[in-house]
Amino acid sequence: MPKLGMEPIRRAALVEAAIAEIGRAGSLDVTMSQIAREAGVSAALAHHYFGGKEQLFLAAMRHILSLYGAEVRRGLVGATTPQARLEAIVHASFEAGNFRPEVIGAWLNFYVQSLKSEAAARLLRVYQHRLRSNLVHALRPFLGTGAGPAAESVAAMIDGLYIRQALREAPPDPDAACSRVLDYLDLLIGDKA
């Protein structure tokens, strides 16, 4: 069996350190040196692997999005009804590993960074397209042609709960956030469920 080299381990440590440092700072006002120190590697190695802070931040967001995507897929595997699909998507959005302070801080910075960076904007569009597509697919049996606008509203609510949480001092409450979106979905689909 081939040996796992140090590069993937160090890259993963740098990605996790970037998420932690950005979450702690609440902004991208952290240095590669701070991130490298948190990861236990040199700043030169961090630059070697990622080139710069923006590339490292994008790698961190790709990591967050891949974990989120895996959680959505895991939930959808067992979802046999449109209602169960909706619940799986919402639960994945607020799963405790996704809805924790440092990840929420990374998301807030990701929204801002997407206004300045085409690479970040492209990654955000991919996330938004997938979320909308999953929601439309689950909402269509209930709302028909109204599924698109409803999906936009639900996606905006999910993003809004992340933004609101980033601006609060209270610890994240994944269950309360999830319940809020599910209650809104109940209002949207009403007696069609």
N, C-alpha and C positions, 0 to 999 in steps of 0.2 A: 504494500500500500504506500502511495507517495506521501512524503512528509509535507505537512503544511508549513510553508515558510513564514518568516517573521513579518513580511510586508503586509499580508492580509490582516494579521493580528494587530499590527500597529495602526493600519488604516482604520480598522474598526474602533480602536481605542481613541483615535483622533476624532472620529465622527461623534462618538459618545461624549467625549470631552467638549467638543464644540457645542453640542446640544446643552450640556450642563452649564458651560460658561455663559453662553448667550442667554439661557434661561435665568441664571443668577444675576447677570447684568441688566437684563430686560431690554437689551439692545445689541446691535452689532459692534458696539464700542468696546470690543475686547481685542486683544492682540493675538497673533499666532503664537507668541511666546507664552501667554497665559494658557492658551488651549493646549499647547505642547506640554507645558508643565503639568497640567491636569492629567494628560494622557501618559505622562512619564517618559516622554521622548524629547529630543532636542527640537528647537524651533527650525533649525536647518533641515532636519528630516521631515518636519511637517511641510515646509516649503517644497522640498524635493517630491513628496508624494502628491501634493495638491496644487502647488504653484502659488496660491495666495488664499487669502481669507474668503473671498467670494466663492472660489471653487470648492473650498472646504465646506462652506455653508450650504452650497447646492448639494454636495454629497450628503450632508446631514439631512437635508430635506428629502432627498431621494430615499434615504434610509427610513425616515419617518413615514414617507408615503408607501414604501414597500411593506412595512409592518402593518400599516392601516389596510392596504390592499389585501394582504394575507388574512387579516381579521375579517374583512368583508367576505372574501371567498369562503373562509371557514364557516361563517354564518349562513351564507347562501346555499351551501351544500345540503344542509338539513332543512332548508326552507321549502316547503311543498305547496304553499299558498301565497298569493300576492301579499296578504297581510303579514305572513311570516317573513317574506322578503323585505318588506318595509321595516319591520322590527329588527331584522338582522343588520340592515344598513345603519339604522340609528344606533343600535347597541355597539356596533363596530366604531362608529364615530366618537362615542364617549367611553369606550373601553378604558379601564384604568391605566393601562400602559400608554394609551394615546392621549388621555386627558389628565396629564400631570403637569405641574408648574413649568418645568423646563421645556417640555414639548409645546405647551401653550405659548410660552415666550418665543420659541422658535417660529411658530405659526404667525404670531403677530409681526415679527420681523420679516417673515417671508412675504406677507401681504405688502409691506412697505417696499421691500427689495424688488418686488415684481414691477413696481412703478419705475424703477431705475435700471433694471437689468433685463435684457431680452431673454437671457437664459432662464432667469427666475420666472419671468412672465410666461414663457413657454411651458415650464414645469407646472405652474399654477393652472394654466389652461387645460393641461392633460388631466390634472386632478379634478377640476371643475367639470370637464366633459364626462369623465367616468362616473362621478357622483350623480350628475344629472341623468345620464343614460340609465344607471341602475334605478334611480328613483322613478323615472318615466316608465320604465318597464314594469315596475311594481304598482304604479298608480294607474296605468292605462285601463286595467279591468274595472276599476272603480269610476274613473273620471273621463274615459275616452279621450277626446281631443283636448280636454282641459288638463291632461296629465303634464304637459310641458310647463305651462305657467305654475301649476301646483308644485312641480319638482323644483322650479326656480325659487319659490317661496320657502320650501323646506330646506333647500341648500343654503339659502340666505340665513335662515334661522340657525342652522348648525354653525355656520361661520360666525354669525353674530354672537352666539353663546361662547365661542372661543374668545372673541374680542372682548366681550364683557368680562369674562373670567380673567383675562390678562390684566384688566384694569381694576380688579378687586384685590383686596388683601386676604380675604377668606380662602381657605384651601378649596381646591376643586371638589365638586360633588358630582361625580359621573352619573349617579342614579337620578339626582334631581334634574340634571340637564337632559338626560335621556327621557325622563317622564314628561318634561315640558314639550319636547318635540313630538313624542307619541300622543300627548293630549291634543296638540295642534293637528296631527294627522287624523285623530278621531273626529275633530270638528270638520276637517276637509272632506273626509269620505262619508261621515255620518252614518246613515242607515244603509248605505251601499255595501258596507262590509259584511 
